[in-house]
Amino acid sequence: MGSTELMIVLAIVVLVFGSSAIPKLAKSVGEARREFNKAIKDEEKKETKQDGEV
């Protein structure tokens, strides 16, 4: 995505959610991403342990 497209998407987000809701939205997206990455790492650890046991 180019910078023009990002600006358009950001403008649409501001219009839809309002400027006061954006920090809350960003926080929840960050938390979800953190949990997703943690789950992936946990699965990789499980697979590594299972590979070592076989």
C-alpha positions as CSV (number, residue, x, y, z in Angstrom):
1,M,0.0,0.0,0.0
2,G,1.2,3.4,-0.8
3,S,1.0,6.4,1.4
4,T,-2.0,7.8,-0.4
5,E,-4.0,4.6,0.2
6,L,-3.0,4.6,3.8
7,M,-4.2,8.2,4.2
8,I,-7.5,7.3,2.6
9,V,-8.0,4.3,4.9
10,L,-7.1,6.4,7.9
11,A,-9.6,9.1,6.9
12,I,-12.3,6.4,6.5
13,V,-11.5,4.9,9.9
14,V,-11.7,8.4,11.6
15,L,-15.1,9.0,9.9
16,V,-16.5,5.6,10.9
17,F,-15.2,5.3,14.5
18,G,-14.6,8.9,15.4
19,S,-11.3,10.3,16.7
20,S,-11.9,9.4,20.3
21,A,-12.3,5.7,19.6
22,I,-9.1,5.3,17.6
23,P,-6.8,4.9,20.6
24,K,-9.1,2.2,22.1
25,L,-9.2,0.5,18.7
26,A,-5.4,0.6,18.4
27,K,-5.0,-0.8,21.9
28,S,-7.3,-3.7,21.3
29,V,-5.6,-4.5,18.0
30,G,-2.2,-4.4,19.7
31,E,-3.4,-6.8,22.4
32,A,-4.9,-9.2,19.9
33,R,-1.7,-9.2,17.9
34,R,0.3,-9.9,21.1
35,E,-1.9,-12.8,22.0
36,F,-1.7,-14.2,18.5
37,N,2.1,-14.0,18.5
38,K,2.2,-15.6,21.9
39,A,-0.1,-18.5,20.7
40,I,2.1,-19.1,17.7
41,K,5.3,-19.2,19.8
42,D,3.6,-21.6,22.2
43,E,2.6,-23.9,19.4
44,E,6.1,-23.8,18.0
45,K,7.5,-24.8,21.4
46,K,5.0,-27.7,21.6
47,E,6.0,-28.9,18.2
48,T,9.7,-28.7,19.0
49,K,9.2,-30.7,22.2
50,Q,7.1,-33.3,20.3
51,D,9.8,-33.6,17.6
52,G,12.4,-34.2,20.3
53,E,10.4,-36.9,22.0
54,V,9.8,-39.0,18.8
